[in-house]
Amino acid sequence: MGAGITGPVQLKGLKNGTTVDLSSKQWTYQVGLKGEGLHLYTGDSSVWMSKPTLPTKQPLIWYKTNFDAPAGDSPVAIDFTGMGKGEAWINGQSIGRYWPTYASSNSGCTNSCNYRGSYSSNKCLKNCGKPSQVLYHVPRSWLKSSGNTIVLFEEMGGDPTQISFATREITSLCSHVSESHPLPVEMWTSDQKTGTKHGGALVSLECPLPNQVISSIKFASYGNPRGTCGSFSHGQCRSAKALSTVQKVHSLSIFDTCVTRIKKKKKRQCKVKIGQQKPGGVSTTKVTPGFIM
């Protein structure tokens, strides 16, 4: 059984409108790209040239530029938004092939999800119209603090000026408040009958950096929790529903749905107001209740 091109081959689209039959010509093939043979991926080849205007949306083209590594020790990834399909090298090391333009269908997604009944691959579809991957990991061990080289071979056509670096910051946030902590004055409410202002305690979390978002709430305790950030534990007086209350807005006087708000809108802040009513499951021990999140 033959391999490769076995059928008739014709070259069409010549300027004079003619067609050339190449079926009887002798065919050869070459493994790899000429650019790979010239070691363009190292960034050191002498055949690189600079142009006053960077060509974009052009297929079968090589790109190269230099960059400084993002500060810190956090994991690093490249966001290939704007590119078509190809391969990337960092300081001569291949990080693999990218294909951010290969996206899922724009139709079929729904806000509700129900897996009950017979199986169907169309159930509970998510991220319609989005690519399967745009972020590609770059090992920190491959990077220098400055003078790094990135080389791209673009097959379909893209715009390398849209490429950006992203870092993954994973930190913990904690907040501790008791009923004796007053709410900020500007958030107090007035009793229309007596004119008395009321304000309950407020526990608040906020990311330290502008581009960070809160991904989840791991611990919440209403009672007399103890410990330090990252190692809190429940005390003798506690509410068994504190964590689920924060997440689902049940018995506490929460004016913001933390987890729902975080997931849908990717907010940097989460605030919970502690009311005067007693949450379910709290012991009657005479202590001043505190809340930790």
N, C-alpha and C positions, 0 to 999 in steps of 0.2 A: 504494500500500500504506500502510495507516494505521500510526501509531506511538503508543506510550504504552498506556493502558488501553483495550482494544477490546472486552472482554467484559462481561457483566453484573456489577454491583457491588452487594453487599448488606451492610448493617450489622447484625450479629447481636450478641446478648449484652446487650440492653437490660434494665433492671431488671424490666420487666413481661413479659419473655420474647418480645417481638415482634421482627420483622425489618423493616427499612426498605430498600426498593429504591432505590438511588441511580443506577441506570443512565441514567435520563432527565435527571439533573441536569447543569448546566453545570460542566465540569471545567476547572481551570487548574492550572498547575504553576509552581514557583519554583526557580530555579537557586541552589544553595548553602543554607546554614543561616541562620536568623534571627540566631543568635549571631555568625556571621561578619559579617552586615550591621551588627551593633552593635559590631563590632571587639572582641569579648570576648577574642580571642587576644592582644591587646596587653597585657592585664592592667590597663589604665587606665580601663576603662569604669565609669560610675557605677552600673550596674545590679547589680554584684557585691554579694553579701550574705554575712555570716558567721552560722553557726549553732553552738549549743553542742555539738551532736553532728554529726559529719560523716556525711552519708548515703553508704552504700556499697551495692554490688550493685544499683544502680539504673540502668536504661538511659536513654540520651538525656539526659545530664547534663554540665555543665561544672564543672571543678575548677581552682583556682588556689592557688598558694602561692609563697613566696619562699625562696631558698636562697643559701648562699655557695658559691663554686666550690671544688672540691677543690684542695688546695695542690699546688704544683709545676707542671711543664710537660708532664707525661705526658698522652697521649690520654685523653679522657673519654667515657664512655658511660653511658646510663641503662638500668637493668635494670627492665623492665616486668612482672616477675613479679607476679601478683596482679590484673593488669588484663585486660579482655576484648578489646575491639577499638575503635580510635578513631584520633585524631590528636593530636600534641603540638606545642607551640610553646615556644621558649626566647627570652625577651626579644623577642617578636613575630615571631621567625623559625621557620617550620615545619621540624621535623626529619623529617617524614614520618608515615605511618600505621603504627600498631603493631597486632599481632594475635597475642599470645603464647598465646592459648587454642586456636589452630589447630594441633593436634598430630598427629603420625603415629600409625598404628595401634599398638596395644600388642603385637601378635603378629607373628611372622615373623623376628625377630632371632635370631641364633645366635652362639655364641662362636667357632666355626670358620668359615673362609671358603675357598671353592674355586671359582674362576671357570672351571675346565675344563669342556668339553662345550658343549652348545648354550646360547644366550643365554636368560636369564630375568630379568625385572625383580625377581624375588623373591630373587635370589642376593645373599649378603653384605649383608643389610640391617643397618643400624646405628641406634642412638638411637631405638628403638621407644618410642612413648608420649611423646616429647619434642617441643616446638615447634620450628619451623624457625629461629626467631630470638627472643631475649629482650633482647639488648643492642643499643642504637641509638646511633650515634656523635653526639656534640655537638662541633662545632668549637670549639676554644679561643678563636678570634677572636670568637665570639659571647658569651663569658662575661666578666663583671666579677669582681673579687675578692670582692665582696659585693653584696647587693641584687639578685640575679638573680630573674627571674620565670618560672615554668613554668606553662603553661595546658594542660589536657587536655580534649578532648571525648570522652567515653566513650559508645559506642553500645550495648554489650551489658550492661554492669554489671561493676564491679570494685571493688577496694579500693586507693585511691591511697596509703594508709599503708604498703603493702608495697614501694613503689617505692624504689630505692636507686641511688646513683651508683657507678660502677666506674672505676678507672684501670688503664691497661696499663703495667706497669713492665717494660722490657726491659733487662736488664743481664747482664754476663758474670761468671762466677765461675771462679777458677783455684786450683789447689793443687799444690804441689811438695814431693816427699819423696824421700829416698834410703834405702838399706838401713841407713844408720847412724842413722836416726831411729827411736827406740824407740816401741813401742806404749804407750798409757797403761797404767799399772800394773794398773788394775782389769780390763783386758782380756787380761792375760797368762794363759797356760795352763800347767798343772803337768805335769811328767813323773812319772808314778806310781812308776816304778822308782827314780829318783835324787832326786826331790823338787825338781829344777831347774825354775825358771820360764822360759818361753820367750815372747817377744813380737816379732813382726815389725813392719815399718814400716806405717803406716796413712795413706792419703791420704783427706782428707775435704772435702766440699763442703757448704755450708749457706746457704740463702737468708737475706739480712739482715732481711727483713720477714716478719711472721707469716703474711700471706695469699699469699705468693709460693710458687710451686712450680717445680721444675726441669723444663724441657720437653725438653731433649735434651743430649747430650754431643757436642761438635763436634770435640774434639781430645784424644788420649791418646798418650803416648809413654813407652816404657820403654827406657832407655839413657842417653844424655847429651844430652837436649834443651836447647835454648837459646832465649833471647828473653825477652820480658815478656808479661804477661797481655794477651791479645788479638792477640798477634803471635808466638806460640811457633812454633818449627820443629824438625824432627828433626835430631839430630846424626849423626855418623858411626857411632856405636854405637846401634843401635835395633832394636826388634822390629816387624816388619811387621804383627804381629797384635795390637798393643796396643789399638787402638781397638775392633776387633771382639771382643777378649777382654773388655773392660769391658762391652760391650753384650750379649754372649752367654754369658759365664762359661765360658771354656775353660781356657787353660793357667795363668793366674795364680791364686793362692790367694785368690779373692774370696769373701767370706762374705755378700755382698749383691748381688743382680742389679740394678744401677743403673737401666738404662733400663726394664726390665720393671716394677720397683717404682715408678719415677716415673710411668709411663703409667697403670698400673692403680690405684695408690693415691694418686697425686699428692702424693708426699712432698716435704718441704723439704730433706732430707738425702740424701747419697749417699756411702757409705764403701767404700773398696777396700783390702783387706789384701794387702800385697806379701810373697809367700813366698820361700823360699830356692831353689826350683827355677828352672831357666833357661827363660824363655819362648822359644817357637820363633822362630828368625830373629835372635837377638841375636848381635852380633859378639863375638869372643873378645878384643877389645882390653881391656887391663888398666885399667879405670876402675871407679869405684864407681857402679853403676847408680842412676839417679834415675828417678822417675815423675812425670809431669805430666798433670793432667786439667783 
